[in-house]
């Protein structure tokens, strides 16, 4: 049930509002939520807030001990909730409160077949549990919300086993939400049952990365009390985090990481050895050998459930984030759009970064409007604002009704001996060298190189915007050990470009302060550099999965096949005078597995195309 709040002016000078409908003769001297300009105001003391540890019982037994797993949560709520005030809740479920283990990465170099690194359970948890909150508690508790930090299963003080946001973790978060709605069971540290009588029953989930993935998993359960989720760089489909079109692909800079490694790294519960069978089962079921899609991956595909979400969704994504790649945002956004789910999207120029560090005051203000509207039914204009905020260049934001840009149209370019444009004739060949990085291979586009093929447009006569997903179709033969085909889209033309995002020595603060939680962060800023080219986006295919990601079918050496695959969705403006380049290679050193050198790829130019969504 949503709770009605009236504007401050309706109380004719009174300073507060009750979190709930007020009868005409209500006692307005009681603590109230204050709303002004569509946002709840900081009228409660964060320093004096109630803080309590609670253990919520779930319906799963993922560690196989014969008892239902319990999720450990740490609640921070206004002290006035002990006197009858009811508040909405914001949950940040996370595996990180208990610290991280350091499991060995799998080999990225393949000699015979992809192998797993040997793993043994750690002797114990990595350290004490610490609820070092990012900012939701510091900012929102004083504004009339409870903040709930939840150790996901197998981490911190929770029972169970982590499974990289498998069904058990989704059910763990669902149980916490249900307890906040008065439908679950929980215990205090002394084993006594405890209820959330202070809760309105309206719940949000929010967080970044893994913490931004758990909200999507919870939304996929369709638990009614979950009204909205805020997913910052969250994974909507784990297959696309560690695979691409059948190929084993790493997040940027983390070669050798895979689904099991993410679970092993966060295994911070007491007695972690009890989860060894679960970890070994995950190693097997993720199938690092073929890279095929299967039921293990399908259970972690939250994007497919997006059309059935009950919760509204606020997404953010970084165009330079090659850890949680843009496809994670794009495929979820598309599903939400088709179903008409209430949604909002921020796309920024950063990498795996929180928008708090990029657009601080605007982010907090928008979150305040969003939560007030979704959890307290405040009639503000957040849903009437443009759905999409896009940072075109550092600090320069645009608003759009939708993304990708509806005016972008597919433009098909043929591959020929002179570049991109008309269909070509004949064939061209490359020989794979897995030791060479894409940046090196792309550096001299006008010179022949045996290890890649490059096709360029003429210099552009006007600015050309790419918005959406590029697709490549190659008619080619593949002869050798590597099963990969990789495509890289490049902007050629000297320009000052974003090269990073770094912290400075300056600090800025927000919210209330208490010792150990000052609500301060280092100021971050973009760094730029003048470069002759920029890799815009890229995409990969395992040629054995040319017809389906579910099944591998070997190719015959020397036989021509039609291979078609997409690159990562993107939004980018190519400037006048620049050239658009397509680079074709086999191994993409930083992302794909690296098989022995020597695989030959022969491309039939006449039947090969690059299709770009351009405006």
N, C-alpha and C positions, 0 to 999 in steps of 0.2 A: 504494500500500500504506500502511495506517495503522500507526503505530508505538505500541506499548504502553508505557505509563508506570505505574509502581507508586507508591502513596502513600509519602510520606516515612517514615512509621512502619515500612514494610516493610523498610527498610534498617537498622533498629535503631540509630538515632543517627547514621548517616552523613548527610552534608549534601547529597548530590546524587543525581540520577537520570540515567541515560543516555537520550538521545533515540533510543530503539530498544529492541528486546527484549534483555534481558540473559541470557546463559547463566549457569548456576549458579556457574561459576568466573570470572565477569567481573571485570576489574580496576576496582574501585569507586573507585580513586584518580584515575582519569581524570575530566576535566570531565563533568559531568552536568547535565541539566535538573532543577531542583528543583520539585516539585509539593507544594503545601500548600493545604488547603481547596478543592481542585478547580481551583486556578490555578497557573500557572507563576510562579516567584519571581525577583526581580531579583538574580541571583547573578553576572552577567557585566558587565564594564566597558564602558559605552557610549563612554567617552572613548578607550579603547584598541582599539575595534572596527576591523576591516578595512574599508577604503573603496576601492572600485574602479569604474572606468568600463568598461562592456562594450557591444558593439554586436551585437545579436541579428538574424540574418538571417531575413527573412520569405519568404513565397511569392508576394508581390504586387509589382507595379511600378506604383505609383499616380502617379508623376511622369513616366512614359513615357521614361525614359532608357536603357532596355534592360537595366537591372540590377535585381536584387531589392532592395527597400527594406530598410533596416536600422533597427531601433529602438534608440535610445540609452538605456541604463539605468545607474543609479548604485546600487551595492549597498553596504549597510552590514550587517555580520554580526559576531558575536562572534569575537574573535581565536582562540578555541579551535577554531573550524572549520578553522583551518590545521593543527590537530593531530589531526584525526579526528572531532571532534564534528559530527554532522549535525543540521541545524535545518530547520524549516518556514519558509516565506516568506510575507510579506505584501507585495503589490504595490499601490502607488498610481500608476496610470497617469494622466497629466495633460497637457493642452496648455499649462499655465500656467508651467512652469519657465522657458520662454524669453521670457516677457513677452507683452504684448499690443500689437497694432496698433490703429489708430483709423479703421476704415472708415466711410464716410458711411452714415447711416441712410436707409432708403427713405421716401418721403413717405407720411404717414398720411392726408393730405387728398387726396381724389380729385376731379379736375375732369372728366376724360373716362373714363379707366380706370386701374386701379392701375399705377403706373410704378415702375421701379427707379432707384435713385440710381446715377449714373455712378461706376464704380470703376476705378482703375488700380493695378497691383501696387506695393507699397511698394519703395523702393530697396534695402532690406536689412533684416536682423533688427532688432527694437526695442532689443536690448541683450544683455548677456552672460547666459548660462544660469545660473540660481541655484536650487539644490535647497534651498529654504527649506521644510522639512517642517512639517506641521501638528503632529503629535504621535506618529504611529505609530512612527517610528524611535526617538524619545527614550524612549518608554515601553516598547516591546516588544523592542528589541534586547537590552536587559539581562535580559529575561525569556526569552531563548532562541529568538529568531526572527531571521531575516534580513529587512531591509526593503529593498524594491526600488522606487526612483523611476524611472518609465519615461516618457520623452518620447514622446507619441503621434505618429503619422506626420505629418510636415510641420511639426513644432514642435521647438524647442530644437535639439539636435544630431542628431535623427533625419532620415532621408531621407523621400521620399514627400510626399504632400499631405494636409492635413486636409480632412475631408468631413463634419463634424458627426456623428461616430461612424457613418460609413458602413461597408460591409463590409470595406474595406481596413483601417480602424482596429481593427475587431473581430479581424481576422486578425493584425494586429500584436501585440495583447495575447495572442492565442492562442499566437503564436510564442514570446513571453517565457515563458509558462507551460510550454510544451513543453520549452524549454531547461532550465528549472528541474527538469523531470522526466527530464532526460537524453536527450531525443529531438530536440533542435534543435542549430543551429550558431551559434556566436557568436565574436567576435574582440575582442582587446584593442585599445588605442589604437595599438599597433605592428603591427597586422594579423595577430597570431598567434592561432590558435584557442585558445579557453578553454572549459573545461567547468565545470559547477556540481557538482563532486564532493562539496561540503559540504552539498548539499540533500537532504532526505528525499524530495523529490518531491511533497510535499503543499503546496498553494498556496492562499492567500486573496487576494482583491482587495477594496480598501476605498477610500472617498473620498466627497467631497461634490460635488454639482452635476454638472458635466461629469465630474469624477473619480468620481462615484457612478453615472454612466451607463455608462462603460466597463466596469465589472464586469458589468452586465446584458447588454451586448453580448457580452462574453466567455462568460458563462454560456449564452447562446443558441447558441454554437458547440458546446456539449456537450463541451468538452475535458475528458478524464477527470481530469487532475491538479488541476483547480480544484475544491476541496472546498467552499468557501463564499464568499459575497460579502456585503459590508456596504455598502449603498447609502444614503447620506445625501442626501436631496432630489435623487435621481437621476431622469432622464427615462426612462420605460419605453416611451414612444411619442412620437417627435418630432412627429408630426402634431398631437397634442393639446397640444404646446408652442406651436405657431405657427398652429394652425387649430382650429376648433370646429364640428362639424356642417356642414362645407363653407365656413365663413366664415374669412377671414383675421383672426386674433386675435393680439395682442401679449402677451408677458409683462408683468406690471404694471410700469409706469414706463419701459418700453423700447419705446414706440411707434416703429414703423418697423424694428424688428429682425426678422430672418427667418432661415431655415436657412442661407442663404449667408453672412449677416453673421457668424454664429457661427464659420464656417470661416475667413472672412477675418480676423477679429479675432485668431485664434490662429496665424496663418500666420507663425511666428517662425523658420523654418528659414533656413539660408544660401541665398542666391539665390532669394528667394521668387517672383520673376517666372516661374520655371519652372512654377508652379502656376496661372498665369492661366487656361489652358484649362480646368482642373478647376473653378475658381471660376465661370467663365462658363457652364459646363455645368450646374452646380448652380443658378445663377440661373434658367436655362430650365426645368429639370426640376422645381423646387419649385412652379412655376405659381402665382405671386402674383395672377394675374388672376382665375381661376375659384375658387381655393381647394380644388379637388377633390383627393381622395385618389388616389394613383397608385403605380407601382412604386417610385419614389424614396422615398416615405414608407413604403411597406410594408417596404422593406429596413431601415428604422430603427424598426420596431415590434417591440420585444423582448418586450412583454407577451404577444403571441400565441404566443411560444415558451415562456412560463413553465411550462406543463404538462409540458414536456420537459426542464426544467432538471435536471442532475445535481447541481449545487451547491445547498446550503442557502442561505437568504437572510435577512438581517437588514436590515429597512427602517426608516427614520425619515422623518417628514413633519411640516411645520409647518402648523397650521390657518390661520395668517395668511400663508402663503407663496402669493402670487399671481404669483410668477415661475415656479417649478416647482409647478404647481397640484396640489391634492389628488387629482385624477383620475389622476395619474401613479402615486401609491401605490395607489389603490383598484383600478384595473384589473389591476395586477400581482398584488396581494394576492389578488384573486378567482381569478386563474388558478392561482396557487400552491396556494390552498386546495382547488380542485376536483381538483388532481392529487395532493394529499397531500404536497407537498414540505415538508421541514422548514423552518420559518420563524418569525420573530419580528418584532414591530412596535412601534415607539414613535411615538406621536402627541403633539406638544407644542403649546403656545400661541404659539410663536415664529413667525417668518417663514422666510426662507431661511437658517436658522441651524444650527450644528452642536450636537448634544446635549452636547458637551463644555462648551459655554458655558452650558448650561441646567441640567444635572444632572451635575456634573463627576465626583464620585467614583463615583456609581452607574453612570455610563456606562463609565468605565474598568474598573470591576470586572466589569460585564456582558460587555464586550468580551473581557476576560481569560478569563472562563469560557467564552465562545463559541468563541474561537480554540483554547483548550486542548482542548475537547471535539471540535471539528471537525478540527483539524490534528494533534493528538497523541493523540486517542482517550481523553482523560482522562474517567473516569466521575464527572462531577459532575451537579448537578441542573438545569443550564441548560435542558434540553429538557423538564423536568417542571414548570418554572415556568409561570405563565400566559403565553400567547402575546403578549398585548397589554398595554402600559403606556400609559395615556392621561392627559395632564395636563389636568384639568378646569378648574382656575383656576391662576394662577401659583404654582408650587411645590407644588400639591396633586395628587398622582398617584393614579390608580386602576388596578387590574389587571382584565383581562377575559379570558375564554377565547377570545373571537373578536371580530372587527369586520367590518361594522357589528354593533351590538347585535342578537342574534337575536330579542329580544323586540319590536323595532320592527316595526310593521305599517303598510302603506300606508293612509293616510287621504285620501280624495278630497274636495276642497272645490270647490264651484261658485263662479263669479264672478257677482255680482249688483250692482245699483245701490247696495246698502247695504254691500257688502263681500264677505267670503269665507264660504261656508256652503252655502246652498241654491242650486240652479241659478237663474240670472237670466232676464230677458226683454229683448228688444230688442238694440240695438247701442250701442257707445261708440267714439269715435274719438280718435286722437292724431295730431299733426303733428310730424314729426321736426325737431329742432333739434340738429345734431351739435356745436354749440359748448358745449352745457350738460353739465356733469358729473353723474353719477348721484347724488353726495352732495347737490348743489344740488336736483336734481329730487325727491329723497326727503325733503327737510327739512320740508315742511309737508303731511303726508299728508291732513289733513282739508280742505284747500283744493283747488279745481279748478286744473288746470294744463294748457294745451293740448298740452304736449309729452310727456306721459306719462299713464298710467292707474295708479291705486293701489287695491288692494282689501285691506281689513283684517278680521281676526277681531274679535269682541268681546274685552274684557279676559279673559285666561285666569284660571280659578279655581284652577288648580294648576300646579305646575312641569311643563313638557312638554318631553321630550327628542326632538330630531331626531338620527337616526343612520343615515347612508346617503345615498342619492341622490334628490333631489327631481325631479319631472318636471312639465312644463307642457304642456297641450294647448290650442291656440287655434284656433277656427274664425274665420278672418279673411280680409280682402282687403288687398292691399298695392298702392299706386299711387304710384310715384315712383322715384327713382334708387337709393335705398339698398336693398340686398337683405337687410338684417339685421332680425331680431327678437331682442330681448334681454329677459331676465327677471331680476329682482333680488329676493331674499328678504331682508326687513328685520325686525329686532327693534325694535319701538317701545316705549319705556319708559325713563325716566331712570335711569341706573345708572352705577356706576364700572366702566369697561371697560379692557382692555388697549389702550394706544395706541401702544406701541413697545417696543423692546428695545435698550438702549444700553450702551456700554462705560463703565466708571467709571475713576477714577484708581488704584484698588486693583488689585493683581496677585496671582495665585496661581500656584504652581509645582508641577510633577509630574516624575517620572522623574529621570534623571541629568542632569548639566550638563557641557557643554564650552563653551569660548569660542565665541560666535556661535550657540549652540543651547542656551539656558538652560532650555528647557522651561517657560517662563512665559507667561501670557496675562493680558490685562486681565480683571478681573471684570466680568461683564455682568449687568444686571438689567432686569426689566420696568418699564415706566412705565405709569401708568394715568391716566385722565381721566374726569370725569363728563360723560356725553353723553346726549342725548335719544333717540338711536337708533343702531343698528349695522347695517351691511350684513353679513349673515351669509354668503350665497353668491349666485352668479349663474351664468347660462348664456346661450349665444348660438346662433343658427341663421342660416344663409344660406338664405333661402326657396327658392332655386333648387335646393337639395339636400334638399328635403323628403322625397324618396323614397330617396335614396342619397347617401353622401358621395363615391362614385366618379364621379357624373355630375351636371352642372347642367342643369336644365330650366327655362326662363324661366316666370314667372307672367304671367297676363293681368291687366292693370289692372282693378280693380273686381270680379274674380271671387273668390268664396269658396273657400278651401282649408282643409284641416285640417293644422295645423302642430303637430308634437310634438317636444319635445327635452328633454334633461336639464340640470340645473344641476351645478355642481361638488359632488362628494361632501363631506359635512361631518358634524361631531358637535357638538351645541350644545344648551344647556338654556335655554328661554324661561321666565322667572320668572313667578310669579303676579302678576296685575295688568298684565302687558305684553300687547301685541297683536302678532300675526304679520301682516306686510304683504307683499303681492306687488306689485311695480312692473313694469309692462310698458312698454317703449320700443323704439325702433328702434335708433339708434346708441347704443352705450355708449362714451362719449368716450375713456376711458382704455385701451380694449381693441380695439375694432373699427376698421376703416377708416372715414373720415368723408367720406361723399358729400355733394353739395350738399343744403341744407335743403329741406324741403317734402314729403318722402314722407308719404303718408297711410296710416294703418293703422286699419281699421274692424273691431272685434271683435264677434262674435256671442256674447253672454253665455250663452245657453242651452246652447250646445255647447262651452263652454270650461271647463277644470278645472285645478286645481293639486293634485298628489298628493304628500304628504309622508310619509316614513317616521318615524312618531312612536311614542313610548312614554310 
